[in-house]
Amino acid sequence: MQATAFTFDPGTRAGSVLLDDGTPVAFDAAAFDAGGLRLLRPGQRVRIRTEGEGDARRVVFVTLQTYPDPGA
């Protein structure tokens, strides 16, 4: 799934992305670390994996579009 980086705090390594329909979804440090990134800038297109539905949906993996997804 694709999204756009919306917020990112380098101190906590957590932030949020916007899905293509504009829905914000948060991610934690574990999801960021799983993607092998060092920094994320708002506006970057990213590849994500999510778990759950509706309000329980959460990002479990976030990386750049050009990086591989080992779980795919």
Secondary structure as GFF3:
##gff-version 3
##sequence-region A 1 72
A	DSSP	beta_strand	2	9	.	.	.	ID=ss1
A	DSSP	beta_strand	14	19	.	.	.	ID=ss2
A	DSSP	beta_strand	24	27	.	.	.	ID=ss3
A	DSSP	alpha_helix	29	34	.	.	.	ID=ss4
A	DSSP	beta_strand	45	51	.	.	.	ID=ss5
A	DSSP	three_ten_helix	54	56	.	.	.	ID=ss6
A	DSSP	beta_strand	58	64	.	.	.	ID=ss7
###
